[in-house]
């Protein structure tokens, strides 16, 4: 009934929700009727099926009965997955500085097999040095205390451990030249950041390309975005578009395909990895 799920609680919630939606639709039961069975509403069923809320075991059991799932092994598997989905991820230790809309992203990021990202203003978070991240956080949160800034930097550094895991995802970044020319944190900070990018390019799972100024207009007219791919068959690719105080999570096929085509175009039009490394080296010696 389910494929093995190796991701954290965010992914488990999405997988459970997808299973519940398929079971409901196979029986021709409306969200309204399903909500009535668990003493809830249509919107509650919708949130459950999208993996946006934690699960009550009683609700899952009642829904499985409504959907005609009587096989003990099937029920045990899904109920167990739902229990695991309620366990907090490591990032919940940073709830004091982690916005709810970004918790979803961190949870999804943990479970990816491939992350493709385009950045136009700053170096991608997974590739930032602590000093570079500190300068960005301090500028973006001018009223934050020193301790809050340090907590946010610590969270970013903790996220970066993802790229060193034995099952690390492939990380492919196209970075606009503007991110390398923007003097964040001063000369020494930028030198260290650019050297860090050069070092990261030696990782077998990391590819970095630069979109140079000289190319002119290019495919990513809408700005920065990331595309997340997962090993689980139950999970579609997700496009993440961050806004000032929120984010969009797009998983409809037509949306994902458009962003995927844009990313493909960027990788063709951007400098190849070897040429990007050479450009980083030139910039390093001119900072």
N, C-alpha and C positions, 0 to 999 in steps of 0.2 A: 504493500500500500504506500509506503514511503521509501525514498532513497536515503542513504546515510547522510546525515547533516553534520558537517564539521564546524560550521560557523558558531558565532556567539548567540546570545538570546535574541538579538534583533532579527537575525536570519531565521532562527527557529520559529519566531512568531509569524514571520511571513510565510514560511513553509506550512505551518499548521493552518494559517488562514486560507492559504490556497487550497489545501486539502478539504477544508470545510466548505469552501465555495463550490468545488467540483462535486462534492457529495450532495450538497443542497440542489444544485442545478440538475444533477442526474435524476433526482426525485421530483423535479418540477415544483419545488417548494419556494414560495416567495420569501424575501427577507423579512417582510412584515410578519408572516406566519411563524418563521423561525424565531423572531424576536419575542413573539407572544409565548412560545414554548419555554423560553428561559426568563420570563418575567422582565423582558427588556423591550427595546424598540428596534425598528428597522435600521436606524443609524448605528445602534450598538453592533448589530450583525455586520454592517458594512465596515465598521472600525476593526472588528475581530478578523474579518476576511482579508483586510489590508495589512494585518499585523501591527496595528498602531496602538493596541492596548494589551495589557496583561490578561491572562485567562484564569477563570475560576474553573476548577476541575468539575464541579457540579454542572456548570453550563456546557462544557465539552461533552460530558457523559449524556446529558439530556439531548443535545443536538445529534449525537451519534445514534441514539435510540430513534429520534425523529427521522433520521436519514436512513434508517434500516440497517445500520451496521451492528450486527449481532455477533460476529466472529470475535472470540476473546482475544486472539493475537492482534487483530487489527485495532481493536479498542485499546488494548494495552500499549501498543506502539504509539498511537496518537496521543493518548493521555500522558504517557511518559515524556513525549516530546513537548507537550504543553507545559508540564511541570518544569522541564529544563529551560523553557523559554521564559519562565518567570524569575530565573536566577539572574541577579544583577551582573553586568559585565564589569571589567576592571575600571572602565571609564567612569562608573558611577561614584568612584572615590573623588571625582572632580566635579561633582554636582554643583558645588558652590560657584564654579566659574564656567560651567558647560551649559549652554543654552539648550533647551529641550529640542529645538529643531535641528541642532547640530549633533545631538546624541544619536539620532537615527543614522546620520552619515558615518560617525565613528564606528557604530555597530556594523554597518554594511561594509565599511572599509576593511574591517577585521576579517571578513569572510570571503574576500575577493580572490579570484585567480588572475585577473587582469585589471589594471587601472590605467586608463588613458586620460590625459589631462592637457588642457591648453590654458596657459596663464599669460596675462597681458600686463599686469601691474607689479606683482611680487613673485619671487621664487616660490614654487609649490611648497606647501607646508611640510611634506615628507622629505624635502631636500634642504630645509633651512638649518643654519647653525643656530645655536642658542642665542648668541649676541644679535644676530640678524632678526630672529623671532622676537627678542626682547624689544628691539627698536620699533618693530611694527606694532606690537601689542601696546607699547607705551604711547605711540602716536595715535592709535585707533581708540584707546581708552584713556583719554587725558586726565580723567578724574579718578582713575584706579589707584589704589595704594600700591606701594612697592611689593607687599606680600601677594596681592592679587595678581600683579603682573607676573611675578615669579611662578605663581600657581598655573597661570595660563601657558607660560613657557614650558613648565614641567610637563603639562599635558601634551604639548606639541612634541616634545622630545620622547615622551612615552609612546606616542603614536608611531614614531619612526622605527621603533623596534620591529614593526611589521616587516620591514624590508630585510631584516637579518634572520628571520625564522627559517627553519628547515623547509617549511612549506610556503615560503614567501611568494607573494604574487609577482607577476611581471608588471613593472611600472614604466610607462612610456609617456614622457612629457615633451610637449612642444612649448617652448618658452619664447615669448616675444623679446626682441632685443631691448625694448624699453625697460624690461625688468632688470637687465644687467647694467644699464646706464643710469638708473635711478639711484642716487647716493643715499642709501638707507644706513643710518647709524654711523656714518663717517668712513674715511678711507680704509682704516684697518679692518673694520667690520666687513666692508665690501670685498677687500682682498681675501679675507678668510672665507667668505661665502663663495666667491668664485672658485677658489682653490678646492673647496668642499665639493662643488659641482663636478670639477674635473676628477676628483677622487671617486665620487659616486658613479661616474661613468665606467669605472673599472669593474663594477659589480655586474655579474652576468645577467641579473634580472632587471637592470636599470638601463633605459635608453633615454638620452636627452638630445633634442634637436632645437636649434635656434631659428626663429623666423626673423630674418634680417630686415632692417629698415629698407634696404635697397630693393626688396621685392615689391614694395608698394602695397596697394590694396590686396587683400586675400580673403579666403573663404569664411573666416570666423568673424563676420561682421557683428555678431551678437555679443561678443565678449567671452570671458573665461567660462569654462565648463569642464566637467569630468564625466567619464563613462565608466561604470563599474560592471564587471562581468563576474559571474559566480560559477563554481563547479557543479552546484546542484541543478538538476534538470527542472526543478519546480520554480526556479527563480529566473525571471527575465532580466535582461540588462537594464540598468537604471542610469539615467542621466541626472547629474546633480548640478544645479545652477544656483550659486549663492547670491543672496541679495543683502542689503544693508542690515536688516534685522530679521531675516527669515531665509528660507531656501525653497526651491522647487525640486521635487523628485518626480521625474518623468519616466514612465515605463510603457506607455502605449507604443506599439510597434512603429507607427508612422513618425513619432517624435524621436525615438531612439535611432531609427534609420537615417533621419535627416542629420542628426548630430554625428552619427558614425561616418556618414559620407563627408561631412565637414572635416572630421578628424583625419580621415584618409587623405583628403586634399591637402591638409596642413603638413602631413608627413611627406607628401610628394614635393610640395612647394618649399618646405623648410630646408635648411642646410642638412646634409647627411650627418650622421653622428661623428664621423672622423673630422669633417670640416667644422662642425660645431665645437669640437674639442680644441681645434686649432684657433678658432675665434675666441673661445674662452681664455686660452693662453695669451693671446694678444691683448685682450682687455685687461687681464690680470696685471700685465706689465705696464699698463698705462693708467691704472687707477691711482 
